[in-house]
Amino acid sequence: MLACVEPTPERPDDSETRESVPVGDSTVEVLPDAPQVYDPWTVHTLTITLSEDEVDSLRAAPTEWVVGELLFDEHPLADVGVRLKGSSSFQPIDQKPAWKLKMDEFVPGQRLLGLERMTLNNEVWDPTMMAETMAYWTFRENGSLAPRTSYVAVTLNERYLGLYTLIESMDEGFLHANDQDGSIWEMTRNCDFTGDCSCFEEQEGPAALASIAQGCESTDAFDREALVAFLAVEQAVNHPDSYSWNLNNFFVVHDEASNALSLSPWGADSTFIYAYPPDKPNPDCEPLHLDVDSRSSKGALRAWCRADAECDAQYEDKLLQIADWMDQVDLAGEMSRNAELLQPWEELETHVNWTMEDRRARIDCFEQWTAQRPAELRGL
């Protein structure tokens, strides 16, 4: 069985320990000493310093590494690899770009607070800025490997960019945090476990392609419990831009100890809502009953599981377990508290796609959606 990450920490009682920091022309409160990098109830601060030449380089070639300096909370680091990221969420450096930071791109072995990489998502598709945090938490708590998250207020040179979600990068640190000793493979669009597995690209680890090729040869190569959890949570959080429905946004983990494969989610910024794509918030919260299960599934593993009597029974049982979990943790209430945490920061956002009114409307949709989701899962 795959080991899961530790449960999400309880929200700290920080009413007497917060301090105000300047952000643009305003001030917001932050925790002066964050208990860990990936604490979803902490808003970190990050300043990225680039020369004018490096900024020009990123304008011309946004995905090519340039050298920069970081100040993460009170922790400085020089000679860091910096580049932009994103496809549909891509924004150029003069707007609100998403970032990839690689500590050892120019200095071998260099780390920041033990991290080799940082992935900063700009959340241009998600006015609530909490879909990914809540989705990955749901994956982890229900038996599937998934990245941890926190929040970061980012400044580039002297320009405040806004609030970002810090996503745990899929690297050696992720493997270690999940008690895995093996390799991580990244999908390429429309890559599936049918026939030729050479479409996967190794992300981290020494294993040869043969390790993942097992998944193209037999479903027995997968950790069954973890696979069922992954497929069920994809549906539970309504992840349309996923492995099961779009052959997109997933990683494959090979654990050498068990010689088993498992899947890990990515790109969950369109979850917890019935509209897709979600880049234009709908204040009427319609349509309320467009579920991913009404779309044609593309994922071969999902199709196999639903056609296999034993796996399908495990899948249906897992959906019921997730429904119970959503009720027990009061997921809708957690979303409301998360929105309160982020509100002072999001009031400073300037965004081409949405306003604060859009954000409030989408939060209402999220809470409504999540409150009714357990009953929907029990009725599937």
C-alpha positions in Angstrom: 0.0 0.0 0.0 1.3 3.5 -0.8 2.0 5.7 2.2 0.0 8.9 2.4 1.4 12.2 3.4 0.7 13.5 6.9 -2.7 15.0 7.6 -3.1 18.7 6.9 -2.0 20.6 10.1 -4.6 22.3 12.2 -5.0 25.9 11.6 -2.8 27.7 14.2 -4.2 30.1 16.7 -2.1 33.0 15.5 -4.2 36.0 16.6 -1.4 37.3 18.9 1.6 36.4 16.6 0.7 38.0 13.3 2.6 41.0 12.1 1.9 43.5 9.3 4.1 43.6 6.2 3.9 46.1 3.3 2.5 44.9 0.0 2.3 47.5 -2.6 0.6 50.5 -1.1 -1.1 48.4 1.6 -0.3 46.2 4.5 -1.5 42.7 5.3 -0.9 40.4 8.2 1.3 37.3 8.0 2.7 34.7 10.3 6.3 35.8 11.2 7.5 32.3 11.7 5.7 29.8 9.3 5.7 26.3 10.9 6.6 24.8 7.5 6.7 25.8 3.8 3.6 23.7 2.9 1.2 24.9 5.5 -2.1 25.8 3.8 -3.0 28.2 6.5 0.1 30.3 6.0 0.6 33.2 3.5 4.4 33.4 2.8 6.0 36.4 1.1 8.5 36.1 -1.8 10.5 38.7 -3.6 12.1 37.7 -6.9 14.8 40.0 -8.1 15.9 40.0 -11.7 18.1 42.4 -13.7 16.6 44.3 -16.7 18.4 42.0 -19.0 16.9 38.9 -17.4 13.4 40.4 -17.5 13.9 41.1 -21.2 15.1 37.5 -21.7 11.9 36.2 -20.1 9.8 38.5 -22.4 11.5 36.9 -25.4 11.8 33.3 -24.2 9.6 32.9 -21.1 10.4 29.2 -20.5 14.2 29.6 -20.7 16.0 29.7 -17.3 17.5 33.0 -16.2 19.4 33.7 -13.0 17.7 35.5 -10.2 17.7 36.2 -6.4 15.0 35.2 -4.0 13.9 36.4 -0.6 11.4 33.8 0.8 10.0 35.2 4.0 13.3 36.0 5.7 15.4 33.5 3.8 17.6 34.9 0.9 19.1 32.8 -1.9 21.1 34.0 -4.9 21.9 32.4 -8.3 18.5 30.7 -8.6 17.0 29.4 -11.9 13.9 31.4 -12.7 11.4 31.0 -15.6 7.7 31.3 -16.4 5.3 28.5 -16.8 1.8 27.7 -17.9 -0.3 26.9 -21.0 -3.9 28.1 -20.8 -3.0 29.9 -17.6 0.1 31.5 -19.1 0.6 35.2 -18.6 3.7 37.2 -19.7 6.1 38.7 -17.2 4.5 42.2 -17.4 1.2 40.8 -16.1 0.8 38.0 -13.5 3.0 35.2 -14.7 3.2 31.7 -13.1 6.7 30.7 -12.1 9.1 27.8 -11.9 12.0 28.3 -9.5 15.0 25.8 -9.5 17.5 26.3 -6.7 20.2 24.2 -8.2 19.9 25.2 -11.9 23.2 27.3 -11.6 24.6 26.1 -8.3 24.7 22.3 -8.0 23.1 21.0 -4.8 21.7 24.4 -3.7 18.5 24.3 -1.7 16.1 26.7 -0.1 14.6 25.4 3.2 15.4 22.0 1.9 13.5 22.5 -1.4 15.1 21.9 -4.8 12.2 23.6 -6.7 9.2 25.8 -6.3 6.1 25.9 -8.5 4.0 29.1 -8.2 0.6 29.0 -9.8 -1.1 32.4 -10.7 -4.6 31.0 -10.4 -5.9 33.0 -13.3 -8.7 30.5 -13.8 -9.8 30.4 -10.2 -11.1 33.6 -8.5 -11.4 31.7 -5.2 -7.7 30.7 -5.3 -8.5 27.6 -3.3 -9.5 24.9 -5.7 -6.1 23.4 -5.9 -5.5 23.5 -2.2 -8.8 21.8 -1.4 -8.6 19.3 -4.2 -5.1 18.1 -3.4 -6.1 17.9 0.3 -9.0 15.7 -0.7 -6.8 13.4 -2.7 -4.2 13.1 0.1 -6.8 12.5 2.8 -8.5 9.8 0.8 -5.5 7.6 -0.1 -4.0 9.1 -3.2 -0.6 10.7 -3.6 -0.9 14.5 -4.2 1.2 17.6 -3.7 1.0 19.8 -0.7 0.3 23.6 -1.0 0.5 26.9 0.7 0.1 30.5 -0.4 2.7 33.1 -1.3 2.4 36.9 -1.9 4.9 37.6 -4.7 6.8 40.7 -5.6 9.0 41.0 -8.7 11.7 43.6 -8.2 9.5 46.4 -6.7 6.2 45.4 -8.4 3.7 43.5 -6.4 2.3 40.7 -8.6 -0.3 39.2 -6.3 -1.2 36.1 -4.4 -0.1 32.7 -5.7 -0.5 29.1 -4.7 2.8 27.3 -3.9 2.4 23.8 -5.2 4.8 21.1 -4.1 7.0 20.2 -7.0 7.0 16.7 -8.3 10.6 15.9 -7.5 12.8 13.9 -5.1 11.4 15.9 -2.2 7.9 14.8 -3.1 9.0 11.2 -3.2 10.7 11.5 0.2 7.6 13.2 1.8 5.5 10.2 0.6 8.0 7.5 1.7 8.6 6.6 -2.0 11.9 5.3 -3.4 11.7 5.4 -7.1 10.8 7.6 -10.0 8.3 10.2 -11.1 7.1 10.4 -14.7 5.3 13.3 -16.3 2.5 12.7 -18.8 2.5 14.4 -22.2 -0.9 15.4 -23.5 -3.1 12.5 -24.6 -0.6 10.0 -23.2 -2.3 6.8 -21.8 -1.6 3.3 -20.7 -2.4 1.7 -24.0 0.3 0.1 -26.2 3.4 2.3 -26.2 4.3 4.0 -22.9 7.2 5.9 -24.5 5.1 9.1 -24.5 5.9 9.6 -20.8 8.8 11.8 -19.9 11.0 11.1 -16.8 10.8 13.9 -14.2 12.8 12.5 -11.3 14.6 9.3 -10.5 16.9 6.8 -12.0 14.5 4.1 -13.3 14.4 3.2 -16.9 11.3 3.4 -19.1 10.7 -0.2 -18.4 9.4 0.6 -15.0 6.5 2.6 -16.3 6.0 0.4 -19.3 4.5 -2.2 -17.0 1.4 0.0 -16.8 0.9 -0.4 -20.6 1.2 -4.2 -20.2 -1.1 -4.9 -17.4 -3.3 -3.1 -14.8 -1.7 -5.4 -12.2 1.3 -3.0 -12.3 -0.7 -0.5 -10.4 -1.3 -0.3 -6.6 -5.0 -1.1 -6.8 -6.1 0.7 -3.7 -4.2 3.9 -4.7 -5.5 3.7 -8.2 -9.1 3.4 -7.1 -8.7 6.3 -4.7 -7.2 8.5 -7.5 -10.0 7.7 -10.0 -12.7 8.2 -7.4 -11.4 11.6 -6.1 -11.1 12.8 -9.7 -14.8 12.4 -9.9 -15.6 13.5 -6.4 -13.9 16.9 -6.9 -15.2 17.2 -10.5 -11.8 17.5 -12.2 -12.6 17.8 -15.9 -9.1 18.7 -17.1 -7.8 15.4 -15.6 -6.4 12.0 -16.6 -9.8 10.4 -16.7 -11.6 13.0 -18.8 -8.9 14.8 -20.7 -5.7 12.7 -20.6 -4.1 15.7 -18.9 -2.6 16.8 -15.6 -1.2 13.7 -14.0 2.1 12.2 -12.9 3.1 8.6 -12.6 5.0 7.4 -9.5 7.0 4.1 -9.6 7.8 2.8 -6.1 10.8 0.5 -6.4 10.1 -1.2 -3.0 6.7 -2.5 -4.1 7.4 -2.3 -7.8 4.0 -0.7 -8.1 2.7 2.3 -10.1 0.4 5.0 -8.8 -1.0 8.3 -10.3 -0.8 11.7 -8.8 -3.0 14.7 -9.8 -1.9 18.1 -11.2 -3.6 21.2 -12.6 -6.6 21.0 -10.3 -7.6 24.7 -10.7 -10.9 23.8 -12.4 -12.3 21.6 -9.7 -15.2 22.1 -7.3 -17.4 23.7 -9.9 -19.8 22.5 -12.7 -18.7 25.0 -15.3 -15.7 24.3 -17.6 -13.6 26.0 -18.6 -14.0 28.1 -15.5 -12.2 31.3 -16.6 -15.4 33.4 -16.8 -17.1 33.4 -13.4 -20.9 33.0 -13.6 -22.6 34.8 -10.7 -25.7 32.7 -11.2 -23.7 29.5 -10.4 -25.1 27.7 -13.4 -25.2 25.0 -14.7 -25.4 23.3 -11.4 -25.7 19.7 -12.6 -22.9 19.3 -15.2 -20.9 16.5 -13.8 -17.7 15.0 -15.2 -19.4 11.6 -15.4 -21.7 13.0 -18.0 -18.7 13.6 -20.3 -17.0 10.8 -22.3 -14.1 9.4 -20.3 -10.7 9.2 -22.1 -8.6 7.4 -19.5 -8.1 3.8 -20.3 -7.5 2.9 -16.6 -10.9 4.5 -15.6 -12.6 2.7 -18.4 -11.1 -0.6 -17.3 -12.0 -0.1 -13.7 -15.6 0.7 -14.4 -15.8 -2.4 -16.7 -14.2 -4.7 -14.1 -16.7 -5.9 -11.5 -14.3 -6.1 -8.6 -12.6 -2.7 -9.4 -16.0 -1.0 -10.0 -17.3 -2.2 -6.7 -14.2 -0.8 -5.0 -14.7 2.5 -6.9 -18.4 2.8 -5.8 -17.4 2.1 -2.2 -14.7 4.7 -2.4 -17.1 7.4 -3.6 -19.3 6.7 -0.5 -16.2 6.9 1.8 -15.3 10.3 0.2 -18.8 11.5 0.7 -18.7 10.6 4.4 -15.3 12.3 4.7 -16.6 15.5 3.1 -19.4 15.6 5.7 -17.0 14.7 8.6 -14.5 17.5 7.9 -17.1 20.0 6.8 -15.4 20.7 3.6 -17.8 23.6 2.7 -16.9 25.2 6.0 -13.2 24.7 5.4 -13.6 26.6 2.1 -15.4 29.4 3.9 -12.5 29.7 6.4 -9.9 29.5 3.6 -11.7 32.3 1.8 -11.5 34.5 5.0 -7.8 33.8 5.3 -7.2 35.0 1.7 -9.6 37.9 1.6 -7.1 40.7 2.7 -4.7 39.5 0.0 -7.2 39.1 -2.8 -8.5 42.6 -2.2 -5.1 43.8 -3.5 -5.4 41.7 -6.7 -5.9 43.4 -10.1 -6.9 40.8 -12.7 -8.0 40.9 -16.3 -10.5 38.1 -16.0 -12.3 38.7 -12.7 -13.2 41.2 -10.0 -13.8 40.9 -6.3 -17.5 40.6 -7.0 -16.7 37.7 -9.3 -14.6 36.1 -6.5 -17.4 36.4 -4.0 -19.9 34.9 -6.4 -17.5 32.0 -7.2 -16.9 31.3 -3.5 -20.7 31.1 -2.9 -20.8 28.6 -5.8 -17.9 26.6 -4.3 -19.6 26.4 -0.9 -23.0 25.5 -2.4 -21.4 22.9 -4.7 -19.4 21.3 -1.8 -22.3 21.3 0.6 -24.5 19.3 -1.8 -21.7 17.1 -3.2 -21.8 14.3 -0.6 -25.5 13.6 -1.4 -24.7 13.7 -5.1 -21.9 11.1 -4.7 -24.2 8.8 -2.7 -26.7 9.1 -5.6 -24.3 8.3 -8.4 
